[in-house]
Amino acid sequence: MTEPDPAATPVSVKPSRWRRFSRDLAFVVAIVLGMHWVQTRHVPDGEAPPFAAPAAAGGELSLAAWRSAHADGPVGLYFWADWCGICTAQQGSMDDVQADWPVLTVAMQSGDAAAVAQVLAARGLDWTTAVDADGRIAGRYGLRGVPAFVVLDREGRIRSVSVGYTTEWGIRARLWWAGLTG
């Protein structure tokens, strides 16, 4: 019996660590971008859909009045729900952002104004909040999940939309960029 010739045996060469890392990173980026597209594909382009809704603090809030009170720059719309765990995890970031930027929050499918006011009080949140009890406002924005953050430029055009957890710096960067470009 003859022994196999080592030169004739195919040698498998592993890709380098950097090549594997680059491939894996490209895969993750493709998945993240694909998920973002799926989550925001129904968001309208251009002017933000107007709305008026009950305010958690009483009375009524409208997007037009909110934008008019903050006409000098971009504003944020933060869609959240009392039953959303990720929204709860993002509360601190939203509090910090609201200290520097105008953000109107929209409580989606979280009950009536009294129920939303109770949630805000229990969590110690001093947010200006529109109540979207049936999800129609979120639906007009093409949003099917929360949390969602929509940035409007000073002209009222939708400049950026993110669905899911977004870091405080990510939110700040979107608002800052809308102020530069809009």
C-alpha positions in Angstrom: 0.0 0.0 0.0 1.4 3.4 -0.9 1.0 6.4 1.2 -0.8 9.4 -0.2 1.4 12.2 -1.6 1.0 15.2 0.8 1.5 17.5 -2.2 -1.5 16.0 -3.9 -3.8 16.4 -0.9 -5.9 19.5 -1.2 -5.2 21.9 1.7 -8.2 23.9 2.9 -7.2 27.5 3.6 -9.2 29.4 6.2 -10.1 33.0 5.4 -8.2 35.5 7.4 -9.8 36.8 10.7 -10.3 40.2 9.1 -12.0 38.7 6.0 -14.4 36.7 8.2 -15.1 39.8 10.4 -15.8 41.9 7.3 -18.1 39.2 5.9 -20.0 38.9 9.2 -20.2 42.7 9.6 -21.6 43.1 6.0 -24.2 40.4 6.9 -25.3 42.2 10.1 -25.4 45.6 8.3 -27.6 44.0 5.5 -30.0 42.5 8.1 -30.2 45.8 10.0 -30.9 47.8 6.9 -33.4 45.3 5.6 -35.3 45.4 8.9 -35.2 49.2 8.9 -36.7 49.2 5.4 -39.4 46.7 6.4 -40.4 48.7 9.4 -40.4 52.1 7.6 -41.6 51.2 4.1 -45.1 52.6 4.7 -43.9 55.9 6.2 -45.1 58.7 3.9 -42.6 61.0 2.1 -42.7 64.7 2.4 -45.1 66.6 4.7 -45.9 65.0 8.0 -49.6 64.0 8.2 -51.4 66.5 10.4 -53.3 65.3 13.5 -55.2 66.5 16.5 -55.7 64.3 19.5 -56.6 64.5 23.2 -53.8 65.5 25.4 -52.9 63.4 28.4 -52.9 66.5 30.5 -56.3 67.5 29.3 -57.5 69.5 26.3 -56.3 68.8 22.8 -53.0 68.8 21.0 -52.4 69.2 17.3 -49.2 68.8 15.3 -49.8 72.2 13.7 -49.9 74.0 17.1 -46.9 72.0 18.3 -44.8 72.9 15.3 -45.9 76.5 15.4 -44.7 76.7 19.0 -41.3 75.3 17.9 -41.0 76.9 14.5 -37.3 77.7 14.7 -36.0 74.2 14.2 -36.7 70.5 13.9 -39.1 68.7 16.2 -39.4 65.1 17.2 -42.5 62.8 17.4 -41.9 59.9 19.8 -44.5 57.1 19.5 -44.6 54.8 22.5 -47.0 52.5 24.4 -47.5 51.7 28.1 -47.2 48.0 27.3 -44.0 48.3 25.4 -40.9 47.1 27.3 -38.5 48.7 24.9 -40.3 52.0 25.3 -39.8 51.8 29.0 -36.1 51.1 28.5 -35.8 54.2 26.3 -37.6 56.6 28.8 -34.4 58.0 30.2 -33.0 58.8 26.8 -36.2 60.5 25.8 -36.2 62.6 29.0 -32.7 63.7 28.3 -33.4 64.5 24.7 -36.5 66.5 25.6 -34.3 68.7 27.9 -32.6 70.1 24.7 -35.0 69.4 21.8 -38.8 69.8 21.4 -40.4 66.3 21.3 -44.1 65.6 21.2 -44.8 62.1 22.4 -47.7 60.1 21.1 -49.1 57.3 23.4 -50.3 54.6 21.0 -53.0 52.2 22.1 -52.4 52.9 25.7 -56.0 53.8 26.8 -57.7 57.2 27.1 -56.2 60.5 28.3 -56.8 59.6 32.0 -55.1 56.2 31.6 -52.1 57.7 29.8 -51.8 60.6 32.4 -51.8 57.9 35.1 -48.9 56.0 33.4 -46.9 59.2 32.9 -47.4 60.2 36.6 -46.5 56.7 37.9 -43.3 56.7 35.8 -42.5 60.3 36.8 -42.5 61.6 33.2 -43.3 65.2 32.4 -44.0 64.7 28.7 -46.3 66.6 26.4 -48.3 63.6 25.2 -51.0 63.2 22.5 -53.3 60.2 23.1 -53.6 57.8 20.1 -56.0 55.4 21.7 -56.9 53.5 18.5 -53.6 53.7 16.7 -54.9 55.9 13.9 -52.2 58.6 14.2 -49.4 55.9 14.1 -51.2 54.3 11.1 -51.2 57.6 9.2 -47.4 57.7 9.7 -47.1 54.1 8.4 -45.9 52.9 11.8 -46.8 49.4 12.9 -44.6 49.2 16.0 -43.2 51.1 18.9 -41.1 52.8 19.9 -40.7 55.0 16.9 -39.0 58.3 16.5 -39.9 60.7 13.7 -38.0 63.8 13.0 -39.7 66.7 11.2 -37.7 69.6 9.8 -38.7 73.2 10.3 -40.9 73.0 7.2 -42.8 70.0 8.6 -41.3 67.4 6.3 -40.4 64.0 7.6 -36.6 63.8 7.6 -35.9 60.6 9.5 -37.8 57.7 11.0 -36.5 55.0 13.3 -38.4 52.1 14.7 -37.2 50.1 17.7 -34.7 51.1 20.4 -32.6 54.1 19.3 -29.8 55.5 21.4 -30.0 59.0 22.8 -27.1 60.0 20.6 -28.8 58.5 17.6 -31.9 60.6 18.3 -29.8 63.7 18.9 -27.9 63.2 15.7 -31.1 62.9 13.7 -32.5 66.1 15.1 -29.2 67.9 14.6 -29.0 66.7 11.0 -32.5 67.8 10.3 -31.7 71.3 11.6 -28.7 71.5 9.2 -30.5 70.2 6.1 -34.0 71.3 6.5 
